[in-house]
């Protein structure tokens, strides 16, 4: 017994050390480092399905950047200042000191996240004790979603921090009330102020505003029979309302009323388009049924099931005599959780960042349960079962565990533990309903048996409790840390590199439009414009209103931004020149120039003799209104059946021409025609040959498997096994302008069938509906040496073509590995008629 007591004392000392202030400071420093490392790197691609995780930083820091780079707050109709005035003012002040850039806006968010970590820790420590405080800090600081979003320069982390400040003051007021301290009401006053301020940071947080009020009202109802506590609750509600109302009146009179039209416009768009796009009941019910919140947290099961179990316990206790023993912070945390849960369940647009506000209450609830058991075991106190349990307690808890079994367990059953938060998931089916009912019945039967068997009380051995808590912490750290480690050891800098490429291509002066232009061009010296139908900068033609020079447009099937611009502005887009395409988060983006020249072929004679010297008449307009330009122009002649850009039949003598801004003039290009009679196609171009490579592992596949391959260009290849006929490669969906193209498939074959087609290499458009070129590759064309070789497929495009795919169909007769598809392009203008040499 003495030895056991000594071990418990030693364990208590260890727990005291682990929960000390020094440990908290050490953890905060570690969490700061985990957020600040690779500060300009891309977020993980699978952090969220939405492209906004890569680009919205620019949108929500637009005004501050405008003011600091160009000396004007408002350059166009998109002004995040009206969306988040206080936040914008703070960012402007900070960036005046530390400079403008992606790293700077991320450091601001990291600073906010550290404040939320510190205050949530202090709030939990004050409400529940140092053990629960330390557990809360651990869960919140190591949470993968929270960590990755806290290092992005968006509004969500900053807004959440302000609400955490409100919670800190709220619980601080009730803590001081219970301690009998003076001026506790002013803590509730400031809780009201910061509650409303969270709305001014991001008005989407409107649903959280009732949380502190509902929590106070619930506190009053739980203590309605105790006159003193009821009176204190009403006083608390008065102070809370006074603080909230004061902040609201100041905001309404000084900011909202003068700018109500603009603010209302933004609010209407988010409400109608993103939150509730349909008023049909079936659509609304389907939205509720397809809630992704449990799937988003299936990668961190300790936090998920710790939260759900603790909610079940608290709901049970609310229906017993122990409800009066609940802390005010317990009530606030439950209301906070269900506020976020309800909102994210009923809205239609649900990226992972919208569930960030639910993470703090989840951390508090899980830490509360673990901390309570650990502290009770440390003190040697009994865990007592309530003496008076109403039927409602069993019913509410049973329904909660049924719900938990259906929706929370289903993602784990279907996806397992190793799916990223933002990856797709399947919906619950009948077996999940059965599982939920079984879980609820088993849980209630176990509790009833435990209550009867152990006379309503049990002592948990301290060493067992300590070992269980440490094991759960290690498991939680492993699950969240696995995803973080995968990102931190191999960060990508696609957005930063794209910005540098823009500077290299566009020089010092440009005005770029596009939904995601603000994000990709944040570190560039360029002005940016966001324009979209029904949202912003769409009522007037942006090409006429602003001196745009370039477009950065997405080929994403969700927005179809490129198609939207071609459809709405056909005249302007007919003159746009594709400069480059970028693959960002598995989506291709096209960079168009609006200031490249317009070239016309004005040849009148199309019949010539072999080897004849010719002068072809051309006309060119310099569309760059900013500066003189110099161009080198050529014509190329291709056999009609083989327009290979790498092998023209004839090339003109190059001619360099200088143009003043917006100047148009005719000129001749001289050259000799081929000596071989035939029908040819004439292409004129001022651009150099472009090349682009589409890696196989970044495309879609129906039968392929990504494998390591040292001989592949990117170290990985797509392996195709024999026996299955299907597409081995498809789905690039890129935009290509008119020109001559040469596609090359880099592939190697290890085993094959004899004298039969092995694969079909083809180029299609419009999601496979339009065939452009194809080639069946037979076994005799490929040696089964296991060495890579390139198979060519030339083709021509006479008009702008969208959703182009380079597809590989396997006939199931060979084992092969596909490295990539490289495309060489000579873009230009085709002459409308064939050229005949005879």
C-alpha positions in Angstrom: 0.0 0.0 0.0 2.8 2.4 0.9 4.5 1.6 -2.4 1.3 2.2 -4.3 0.8 5.5 -2.5 4.3 6.5 -3.4 3.7 5.8 -7.1 0.5 7.8 -7.0 2.3 10.7 -5.4 5.0 10.4 -8.1 2.4 10.4 -10.8 0.8 13.4 -9.3 4.1 15.3 -9.4 4.5 14.3 -13.0 1.0 15.6 -13.8 1.8 18.8 -12.0 4.9 19.3 -14.1 3.1 18.5 -17.3 0.4 21.0 -16.5 2.7 23.8 -15.3 3.0 27.3 -16.8 6.4 26.4 -18.2 5.0 23.4 -20.1 2.3 25.7 -21.5 4.8 28.3 -22.7 6.9 25.5 -24.3 3.9 24.1 -26.1 2.9 27.6 -27.3 6.4 28.1 -28.8 6.2 24.7 -30.5 2.8 25.6 -31.9 4.1 28.9 -33.1 6.9 27.1 -35.0 4.6 24.6 -36.5 2.5 27.4 -38.0 5.3 29.7 -39.1 7.4 27.0 -40.9 7.3 27.2 -44.7 5.2 30.4 -44.3 4.8 31.0 -48.1 4.2 27.3 -49.0 0.9 26.2 -50.5 -1.7 24.6 -48.1 -2.1 20.8 -48.6 -4.2 20.2 -51.7 -6.5 17.8 -49.8 -7.1 20.3 -47.0 -10.4 21.2 -48.7 -12.2 20.5 -52.0 -12.7 24.2 -52.6 -10.2 26.1 -54.7 -10.7 29.1 -52.3 -8.1 27.6 -49.9 -5.4 28.5 -52.4 -6.7 31.9 -53.6 -9.0 33.6 -51.1 -6.1 35.2 -49.3 -5.9 37.7 -52.1 -9.6 38.4 -52.0 -9.8 39.1 -48.3 -6.7 41.4 -48.3 -7.5 43.3 -51.5 -8.1 46.8 -50.0 -5.1 46.9 -47.7 -2.9 45.8 -50.7 -4.4 48.5 -52.9 -3.9 51.2 -50.4 -0.3 50.3 -49.7 0.8 49.5 -53.3 -1.2 52.0 -55.3 -2.3 54.6 -52.8 -6.0 54.0 -53.2 -8.3 51.8 -51.1 -10.9 51.4 -53.8 -9.8 50.4 -57.3 -12.9 48.5 -58.3 -16.3 47.2 -56.9 -14.8 44.4 -54.8 -13.9 45.9 -51.4 -13.3 43.5 -48.5 -13.2 46.6 -46.3 -17.0 46.5 -46.2 -16.9 42.8 -45.5 -14.4 43.2 -42.6 -13.6 46.8 -41.8 -11.7 46.4 -38.5 -9.7 43.5 -39.7 -8.8 45.4 -42.9 -7.7 48.4 -40.9 -5.5 46.3 -38.6 -3.9 44.5 -41.6 -3.2 47.8 -43.3 -1.5 49.2 -40.2 0.6 46.0 -39.7 1.6 45.8 -43.3 2.7 49.4 -43.3 5.4 48.3 -40.9 6.4 44.8 -42.1 5.6 45.2 -45.8 3.0 43.8 -48.3 3.1 40.2 -49.3 1.8 36.7 -48.8 4.2 36.0 -45.9 3.0 39.1 -44.1 -0.7 38.4 -44.3 0.0 34.9 -43.1 2.0 36.1 -40.1 -0.9 38.2 -39.1 -3.2 35.2 -39.1 -0.6 33.2 -37.2 -0.5 35.9 -34.5 -4.3 35.8 -34.2 -4.2 32.0 -33.9 -1.6 32.2 -31.1 -3.9 34.6 -29.2 -6.8 32.1 -29.6 -4.6 29.3 -28.3 -3.5 31.3 -25.3 -6.9 32.6 -24.3 -8.7 29.2 -24.8 -6.0 27.7 -22.6 -6.5 30.4 -19.9 -10.3 30.0 -20.1 -10.2 26.3 -19.7 -7.7 26.5 -16.9 -9.8 29.1 -15.1 -13.1 27.2 -15.5 -12.0 23.6 -15.0 -8.4 23.6 -13.6 -4.9 23.3 -14.9 -5.2 19.7 -16.2 -8.2 20.5 -18.4 -6.5 23.7 -19.5 -3.4 21.9 -20.6 -5.4 19.2 -22.4 -7.4 21.9 -24.2 -4.2 23.6 -25.3 -2.8 20.3 -26.6 -5.9 19.3 -28.6 -6.3 22.8 -30.1 -2.6 23.3 -30.9 -2.1 19.9 -32.5 -5.4 19.9 -34.5 -4.5 19.5 -38.2 -7.3 21.6 -39.6 -6.8 24.4 -37.1 -3.0 24.4 -37.7 -3.2 24.5 -41.5 -5.9 27.2 -41.6 -4.2 29.4 -39.0 -1.3 29.9 -41.3 -3.4 31.2 -44.2 -4.2 34.8 -44.6 -8.0 34.5 -44.6 -10.7 35.8 -42.3 -11.8 32.6 -40.6 -8.9 32.2 -38.1 -9.0 35.9 -37.3 -12.8 35.9 -36.8 -12.6 32.8 -34.6 -10.0 34.4 -32.5 -12.3 37.3 -31.7 -15.1 34.9 -30.7 -12.6 33.0 -28.5 -11.8 36.4 -26.8 -15.6 36.8 -26.2 -15.7 33.3 -24.6 -12.7 34.1 -22.5 -14.5 37.2 -21.1 -17.8 35.4 -20.7 -16.4 32.5 -18.7 -14.2 35.0 -16.8 -17.3 36.9 -15.7 -19.0 33.8 -14.4 -15.9 32.6 -12.8 -15.5 35.8 -10.8 -19.2 35.8 -10.0 -18.8 32.3 -8.4 -15.7 33.5 -6.6 -17.6 36.5 -5.2 -15.3 39.0 -6.8 -16.3 42.6 -7.6 -16.8 44.0 -11.1 -17.5 40.6 -12.6 -20.3 42.2 -14.7 -17.8 44.2 -16.8 -16.3 40.9 -18.0 -19.7 40.1 -19.4 -19.9 43.6 -20.9 -16.7 43.0 -22.8 -17.9 39.5 -23.8 -20.9 41.2 -25.5 -18.6 43.7 -27.2 -16.3 41.0 -28.7 -19.2 38.8 -29.6 -20.5 41.5 -31.9 -17.0 42.3 -33.1 -16.7 38.8 -34.4 -19.5 39.5 -36.7 -17.8 42.6 -38.0 -14.7 40.5 -38.9 -16.8 38.2 -41.0 -20.6 38.5 -41.3 -20.9 34.8 -41.9 -20.4 34.4 -38.2 -23.9 35.8 -37.6 -25.1 32.4 -36.4 -22.7 32.6 -33.4 -24.1 35.8 -32.1 -26.9 34.3 -30.0 -24.5 31.8 -28.4 -23.5 33.8 -25.2 -27.1 34.9 -24.7 -28.6 31.4 -25.0 -25.9 30.2 -22.6 -26.9 32.8 -20.0 -30.6 32.1 -20.4 -29.9 28.4 -20.0 -27.9 29.1 -16.8 -30.9 31.1 -15.5 -33.3 28.3 -16.3 -31.1 25.6 -14.7 -31.0 27.7 -11.5 -34.5 29.1 -11.7 -35.4 27.9 -8.2 -32.5 29.6 -6.6 -33.4 33.3 -6.3 -29.8 34.5 -5.8 -28.4 32.7 -8.8 -31.4 33.6 -10.9 -30.9 37.3 -10.0 -27.2 37.0 -10.8 -28.0 35.4 -14.2 -30.3 38.3 -15.1 -27.6 40.8 -14.1 -25.2 38.9 -16.3 -27.6 39.0 -19.2 -28.0 42.8 -18.7 -24.2 43.4 -18.8 -23.9 41.1 -21.8 -26.7 42.9 -23.7 -25.3 46.3 -22.8 -21.8 45.4 -24.3 -23.3 43.9 -27.4 -25.7 46.8 -28.0 -23.0 49.4 -27.5 -20.8 47.8 -30.1 -23.8 47.4 -32.4 -24.9 51.0 -32.2 -21.4 52.3 -32.9 -21.0 50.0 -35.9 -24.5 50.7 -37.2 -24.3 54.5 -37.1 -20.7 55.0 -38.2 -20.2 52.2 -40.7 -23.3 50.2 -41.7 -25.8 52.9 -42.4 -23.5 55.0 -44.6 -22.5 51.9 -46.6 -25.7 49.8 -46.3 -26.2 49.3 -50.0 -22.8 47.8 -50.7 -22.9 45.6 -47.5 -26.4 44.4 -48.4 -25.2 43.5 -51.9 -22.5 41.2 -50.5 -24.8 39.7 -48.0 -27.5 38.9 -50.6 -24.9 37.1 -52.8 -23.6 34.9 -50.0 -27.0 34.1 -48.7 -28.7 33.3 -52.1 -25.8 31.7 -54.0 -23.7 29.9 -51.4 -25.8 29.4 -48.3 -29.4 28.7 -49.5 -29.4 28.5 -53.3 -32.7 26.6 -53.3 -36.0 27.0 -51.3 -37.3 23.5 -52.1 -37.9 21.3 -49.1 -36.3 18.2 -50.7 -33.1 20.1 -51.5 -33.0 21.4 -47.9 -33.5 17.9 -46.5 -30.8 16.5 -48.8 -28.4 19.2 -47.6 -29.0 18.1 -44.0 -28.6 14.4 -44.9 -25.3 15.0 -46.7 -23.7 17.0 -43.9 -19.9 16.5 -44.2 -18.9 17.6 -40.7 -18.3 14.1 -39.4 -16.3 13.1 -42.4 -14.2 16.2 -42.1 -13.2 15.0 -38.6 -12.8 11.3 -39.3 -9.1 11.8 -39.6 -8.9 12.7 -35.9 -11.1 10.1 -34.2 -9.9 10.9 -30.6 -11.2 14.4 -30.8 -14.4 13.5 -32.7 -15.5 10.6 -30.5 -14.3 12.3 -27.3 -16.5 15.3 -28.2 -19.5 13.2 -29.1 -19.2 11.0 -26.0 -18.9 14.1 -23.7 -22.0 15.7 -25.3 -23.9 12.5 -24.7 -22.8 12.6 -21.0 -23.7 16.3 -20.6 -27.1 15.8 -22.3 -27.8 12.9 -19.9 -26.7 14.9 -16.8 -29.0 17.8 -17.9 -31.9 15.5 -17.2 -30.8 14.5 -13.7 -30.2 16.3 -10.4 -26.6 16.8 -11.3 -27.5 19.5 -13.9 -26.9 22.2 -11.2 -23.3 21.0 -10.9 -22.5 21.8 -14.5 -20.2 24.8 -14.9 -21.4 27.8 -16.9 -18.6 27.1 -19.4 -20.1 23.6 -20.0 -23.4 25.3 -21.1 -21.6 27.8 -23.3 -19.5 25.1 -24.9 -22.5 22.9 -25.7 -24.4 25.8 -27.2 -21.3 26.8 -29.2 -21.0 23.3 -30.6 -24.6 23.0 -31.6 -24.7 26.5 -33.2 -21.8 25.6 -35.6 -23.2 22.1 -36.1 -26.6 23.4 -37.0 -25.4 26.1 -39.4 -22.9 23.8 -41.2 -25.6 21.2 -41.5 -28.3 23.4 -43.2 -26.1 25.5 -45.6 -25.3 24.3 -49.1 -21.7 25.6 -49.4 -19.5 23.8 -46.8 -15.8 24.1 -47.3 -13.7 22.8 -44.5 -12.9 26.3 -43.3 -16.5 26.9 -42.4 -16.3 24.2 -39.6 -13.3 25.9 -37.9 -15.5 27.5 -35.3 -16.5 24.0 -34.0 -12.9 23.0 -33.2 -12.5 25.0 -30.0 -15.7 23.6 -28.3 -14.7 20.1 -29.5 -11.3 20.6 -27.8 -12.9 21.9 -24.7 -15.4 19.1 -24.4 -12.9 16.3 -25.0 -10.4 17.9 -22.6 -13.2 18.4 -20.0 -14.1 14.7 -20.0 -10.5 13.5 -19.8 -9.5 16.2 -17.3 -12.4 15.5 -15.0 -11.7 11.7 -14.8 -8.0 12.3 -14.3 -8.5 14.9 -11.5 -11.1 12.7 -9.8 -8.7 9.7 -9.9 -5.8 11.8 -8.7 -7.8 12.9 -5.7 -9.2 9.4 -5.1 -12.8 10.6 -5.4 -15.7 8.5 -6.5 -17.3 8.8 -9.9 -21.0 8.8 -8.8 -23.9 8.0 -11.0 -26.9 10.3 -10.7 -29.5 9.2 -8.1 -32.6 10.5 -10.0 -32.6 9.9 -13.7 -35.7 10.9 -15.7 -36.9 9.0 -18.7 -35.9 12.0 -20.9 -32.3 11.4 -20.0 -32.4 7.9 -21.5 -34.3 9.0 -24.5 -32.2 12.1 -25.3 -28.9 10.2 -24.8 -30.2 7.2 -26.7 -31.2 9.4 -29.7 -27.8 11.1 -29.6 -25.9 7.8 -29.7 -28.1 6.6 -32.5 -27.3 9.7 -34.5 -23.6 9.4 -33.6 -23.6 5.8 -34.8 -25.2 6.6 -38.1 -23.3 9.7 -39.1 -20.0 9.6 -37.2 -19.1 6.0 -37.6 -20.1 5.8 -41.3 -17.2 7.9 -42.6 -14.7 5.7 -40.6 -16.4 2.5 -41.9 -16.3 3.8 -45.5 -13.1 5.9 -45.6 -11.0 4.5 -42.8 -8.6 6.7 -40.8 -6.3 7.8 -43.6 -8.5 9.9 -45.8 -7.8 13.6 -45.9 -10.3 16.0 -44.4 -11.4 17.5 -47.7 -11.7 14.3 -49.7 -15.1 13.0 -50.9 -17.1 10.6 -48.8 -20.1 8.3 -49.1 -23.4 8.8 -47.3 -24.7 6.5 -44.5 -26.7 3.5 -45.6 -29.0 1.0 -43.9 -26.2 -0.8 -42.1 -25.1 2.4 -40.5 -28.6 2.9 -39.1 -28.5 -0.6 -37.7 -25.1 0.2 -36.3 -26.3 3.4 -34.7 -29.3 1.6 -33.0 -27.0 -1.2 -31.8 -24.5 1.3 -30.4 -27.2 3.2 -28.5 -28.9 0.0 -27.1 -25.5 -1.4 -26.1 -24.4 1.8 -24.5 -27.6 2.3 -22.5 -27.6 -1.4 -21.4 -24.0 -1.1 -20.3 -24.7 2.1 -18.3 -27.8 0.5 -16.6 -25.7 -2.6 -15.8 -22.9 -0.6 -14.4 -25.3 1.5 -12.3 -26.8 -1.6 -10.8 -23.6 -3.6 -10.4 -21.4 -0.9 -8.9 -24.0 0.8 -6.7 -23.8 4.0 -8.7 -20.2 4.8 -7.9 -16.8 3.7 -8.9 -13.2 4.6 -8.1 -10.9 4.8 -11.1 -7.3 3.9 -10.3 -5.1 6.9 -10.9 -2.4 5.0 -12.8 -5.0 3.5 -15.1 -6.6 6.9 -15.8 -3.3 8.5 -16.4 -2.2 5.7 -18.8 -5.5 5.9 -20.7 -5.2 9.7 -21.1 -1.6 9.6 -22.3 -2.5 6.8 -24.8 -5.4 8.9 -26.2 -3.1 12.0 -26.4 -0.5 9.9 -28.3 -3.1 8.5 -30.6 -4.5 12.0 -31.3 -1.0 13.4 -32.0 -0.3 10.5 -34.3 -3.5 10.9 -36.4 -3.2 14.7 -36.7 0.6 14.6 -36.9 0.6 12.1 -39.8 -1.1 14.6 -42.0 1.0 17.5 -40.8 4.2 15.6 -41.3 3.2 14.7 -44.9 2.9 18.4 -45.7 5.9 19.7 -43.8 8.5 17.3 -45.2 7.6 18.1 -48.8 6.0 21.6 -49.1 4.9 22.9 -52.5 5.2 26.5 -53.6 3.0 26.4 -56.7 1.2 29.7 -56.0 4.5 31.5 -55.2 6.2 30.1 -58.3 3.2 31.1 -60.5 3.5 34.6 -59.2 7.2 34.7 -60.0 6.4 33.3 -63.5 3.8 36.1 -64.0 6.5 38.7 -63.2 8.9 37.1 -65.6 6.3 37.1 -68.4 4.5 40.3 -67.9 7.2 42.7 -66.7 6.5 45.6 -64.3 3.1 46.7 -65.4 -0.1 44.7 -65.8 -3.8 44.7 -64.8 -5.0 41.1 -64.3 -8.7 40.1 -64.1 -10.1 36.7 -62.8 -11.8 35.2 -59.8 -8.5 33.9 -58.5 -6.2 36.6 -59.9 -6.0 38.4 -56.5 -4.7 35.3 -54.8 -2.1 34.3 -57.4 -0.8 37.8 -58.0 -0.6 39.0 -54.4 3.2 39.1 -54.4 3.4 40.8 -57.8 3.3 44.6 -58.5 0.1 44.2 -60.6 -3.4 45.5 -60.1 -6.0 42.8 -60.0 -9.8 42.7 -60.7 -12.3 40.2 -59.6 -15.3 40.0 -62.0 -18.2 37.5 -61.8 -21.8 37.5 -62.9 -24.2 38.4 -60.0 -21.3 39.1 -57.6 -19.0 42.0 -58.4 -17.6 44.1 -61.3 -20.1 42.7 -63.8 -22.8 45.4 -64.4 -20.4 47.3 -66.7 -18.1 45.7 -69.2 -14.8 45.4 -67.2 -12.7 45.5 -70.4 -14.1 48.9 -71.2 -14.2 50.2 -67.6 -10.7 49.1 -66.6 -7.6 49.1 -68.6 -7.1 45.4 -68.3 -4.0 43.8 -69.8 -4.3 40.1 -68.9 -6.8 37.5 -67.6 -6.1 34.6 -65.3 -9.0 32.2 -65.8 -9.9 28.8 -64.4 -10.9 25.8 -66.4 -12.7 24.4 -63.3 -15.9 22.6 -64.2 -17.6 24.1 -61.2 -17.3 27.8 -62.3 -16.3 27.3 -66.0 -14.8 30.7 -65.7 -12.9 30.6 -69.1 -16.1 29.5 -70.9 -18.0 32.3 -69.1 -15.6 35.0 -70.4 -15.7 33.6 -73.9 -19.5 33.5 -73.8 -20.1 37.0 -72.3 -17.3 38.9 -73.9 -16.8 37.2 -77.3 -15.4 40.3 -79.0 -12.7 40.9 -76.4 -11.9 37.2 -76.0 -11.5 36.7 -79.8 -8.4 38.9 -79.5 -7.0 37.3 -76.3 -3.8 35.4 -76.7 -3.0 32.4 -74.5 0.4 32.9 -72.8 0.7 30.0 -70.4 -1.3 27.4 -68.5 -0.8 26.5 -64.9 -1.9 23.4 -62.9 -3.0 24.5 -59.5 -4.8 22.1 -57.1 -5.6 19.7 -60.0 -7.2 22.5 -62.0 -5.7 24.2 -65.1 -5.6 28.0 -65.2 -5.1 29.9 -68.4 -3.1 33.2 -68.6 -4.4 35.3 -71.4 -2.9 38.5 -72.8 -5.2 41.3 -74.1 -2.2 43.3 -75.4 -0.7 40.9 -77.8 -0.9 41.7 -81.5 -3.6 40.8 -83.9 -2.3 39.1 -87.1 -4.1 38.6 -90.4 -3.1 36.7 -93.5 -4.1 38.6 -96.7 -3.0 36.2 -99.4 -5.1 36.4 -102.5 -3.5 33.6 -104.7 -3.5 30.0 -103.4 -2.0 28.1 -106.4 1.7 28.0 -106.8 4.6 26.2 -108.5 7.0 23.9 -106.7 9.9 25.8 -105.1 8.4 29.2 -106.1 9.7 32.2 -104.2 6.7 34.1 -102.7 5.9 37.2 -100.7 2.8 36.7 -98.5 1.0 39.8 -97.5 0.2 40.1 -93.8 -1.3 42.8 -91.5 -0.6 43.2 -87.8 -2.0 45.5 -85.1 -0.1 46.2 -81.8 -2.9 46.0 -79.2 -0.6 47.1 -76.4 -1.7 50.6 -75.4 1.1 51.0 -72.9 4.3 50.9 -74.9 5.9 50.2 -78.3 6.5 46.5 -79.1 8.8 44.5 -81.3 7.7 41.3 -82.9 9.4 38.6 -85.1 6.9 37.2 -87.5 7.1 34.0 -89.7 4.8 31.9 -91.8 4.9 28.1 -91.8 3.7 25.7 -94.5 2.5 22.2 -93.4 1.3 19.2 -95.4 -2.5 19.1 -94.9 -2.5 15.6 -93.5 0.5 16.1 -91.1 0.6 19.5 -89.3 3.6 18.7 -87.1 4.9 22.0 -85.6 8.3 20.4 -85.3 8.5 19.6 -89.0 7.1 22.3 -91.3 7.5 21.8 -95.1 8.6 25.4 -95.5 9.4 28.5 -93.3 9.6 32.1 -94.3 12.6 34.3 -93.7 12.1 35.8 -90.2 11.2 39.5 -90.1 11.5 41.7 -87.0 8.9 44.5 -86.9 8.5 47.5 -84.5 5.1 48.9 -83.7 4.0 52.0 -81.8 1.1 51.5 -79.3 -2.1 50.5 -81.1 -0.4 50.9 -84.5 -1.7 48.8 -87.4 0.3 48.2 -90.7 0.7 45.7 -93.5 3.9 44.0 -94.4 5.3 41.1 -96.6 7.0 37.9 -95.5 9.3 36.3 -98.1 10.2 32.6 -98.5 10.4 29.6 -100.8 7.7 27.1 -101.2 8.3 23.3 -101.0 9.5 21.5 -104.1 7.1 18.6 -103.4 3.6 19.1 -105.0 0.6 18.8 -102.8 -1.9 20.6 -100.7 -0.6 22.6 -97.7 -1.9 24.7 -94.8 -0.5 28.1 -94.1 0.1 29.3 -90.5 1.4 32.7 -89.5 2.7 33.3 -86.0 4.8 35.8 -84.0 5.2 33.4 -81.0 7.9 30.9 -80.3 7.2 27.2 -80.0 5.7 26.5 -76.6 6.0 23.2 -74.7 3.9 21.9 -71.8 4.1 18.6 -70.0 1.2 16.8 -68.4 2.5 14.3 -65.8 0.6 11.0 -65.7 0.3 10.9 -61.9 -1.6 14.2 -61.9 -4.2 13.1 -64.5 -7.2 10.9 -63.9 -7.2 7.2 -64.5 -9.7 4.3 -64.4 -7.2 1.5 -64.1 -3.8 3.0 -63.3 -1.7 2.9 -60.2 0.9 5.6 -59.3 4.2 4.0 -58.6 7.8 5.2 -57.9 9.9 5.1 -61.0 13.5 6.5 -61.1 13.4 6.6 -64.9 10.3 8.8 -65.0 10.7 12.5 -65.4 9.1 13.4 -62.1 10.1 10.2 -60.3 6.6 8.7 -60.5 4.7 6.9 -63.3 1.3 5.5 -63.9 1.5 1.7 -64.0 -1.0 -0.3 -66.1 -1.5 -4.0 -65.6 -2.9 -6.3 -68.4 -6.3 -7.8 -68.3 -8.5 -4.7 -68.1 -9.8 -2.6 -71.0 -10.3 1.0 -69.9 -8.8 4.5 -69.9 -5.4 4.6 -68.4 -5.1 8.3 -68.7 -7.6 11.1 -69.2 -9.0 14.3 -67.7 -6.5 17.2 -68.2 -9.3 19.4 -69.6 -7.1 22.3 -70.9 -7.8 25.1 -73.3 -5.8 25.3 -76.6 -5.8 28.2 -79.1 -5.5 27.7 -82.9 -2.2 26.3 -84.1 -0.1 23.3 -85.0 0.5 20.8 -82.2 2.7 17.8 -81.5 1.7 15.5 -78.6 4.2 12.9 -77.4 3.3 10.0 -75.1 6.2 8.8 -73.0 5.6 5.1 -72.2 7.5 1.9 -71.6 6.2 -1.7 -72.0 7.4 -4.6 -69.9 5.1 -7.4 -71.2 2.9 -7.5 -74.2 0.8 -9.6 -76.5 2.0 -10.2 -80.1 0.7 -8.4 -83.3 -2.3 -6.7 -81.7 -3.2 -3.1 -80.7 -1.9 -2.3 -77.2 -3.1 1.2 -76.6 -5.1 4.0 -78.3 -3.5 7.5 -77.9 -6.1 10.2 -78.7 -6.8 13.9 -78.4 -10.4 14.9 -77.7 -12.3 18.0 -76.7 -15.6 19.0 -75.0 -15.1 16.3 -72.3 -14.5 13.5 -74.9 -17.4 14.4 -77.2 -15.2 15.7 -80.0 -12.5 13.6 -81.6 -9.5 15.7 -82.8 -6.8 13.0 -83.5 -6.1 9.4 -82.6 -3.6 6.7 -83.1 -3.7 2.9 -82.4 -0.3 1.7 -81.3 0.3 -1.9 -82.1 2.7 -4.3 -80.3 5.2 -4.3 -83.2 5.7 -0.6 -82.8 6.9 -1.0 -79.2 9.7 -3.2 -78.0 9.1 -4.8 -74.6 12.5 -3.6 -73.3 11.3 -1.8 -70.2 12.8 1.5 -71.6 10.8 4.7 -72.1 10.1 5.8 -75.7 8.0 8.6 -77.1 5.0 8.0 -79.4 4.0 11.1 -81.5 0.5 12.3 -82.4 0.5 15.6 -84.4 -2.8 17.5 -84.8 -4.1 21.0 -85.8 -6.7 23.3 -84.2 -8.3 26.0 -86.4 -10.3 27.6 -83.6 -10.2 28.0 -79.8 -10.9 24.6 -78.2 -11.8 23.9 -74.6 -11.7 20.8 -72.4 -9.0 19.2 -74.4 -7.8 15.8 -73.1 -4.8 13.7 -74.0 -6.3 10.2 -73.4 -4.7 6.8 -73.4 -7.0 3.7 -73.7 -5.5 0.4 -72.7 -6.7 -2.8 -74.6 -5.6 -4.9 -71.6 -2.8 -6.6 -73.6 0.3 -5.2 -72.0 1.9 -4.2 -68.8 3.2 -0.7 -69.2 4.1 2.5 -67.3 3.1 6.0 -68.6 5.4 8.9 -67.6 3.8 11.9 -69.2 2.3 13.5 -72.3 4.3 16.5 -73.6 2.8 18.9 -76.1 4.7 21.2 -78.4 2.6 24.0 -79.9 3.1 26.7 -82.5 0.2 28.9 -82.0 -0.9 31.4 -84.6 -3.4 32.2 -87.3 -4.4 29.7 -90.0 -5.1 30.9 -93.6 -8.7 30.1 -94.4 -8.0 28.3 -97.7 -5.5 25.5 -98.5 -2.4 26.3 -100.5 -1.9 24.1 -103.6 1.5 23.4 -105.2 1.4 21.7 -108.6 
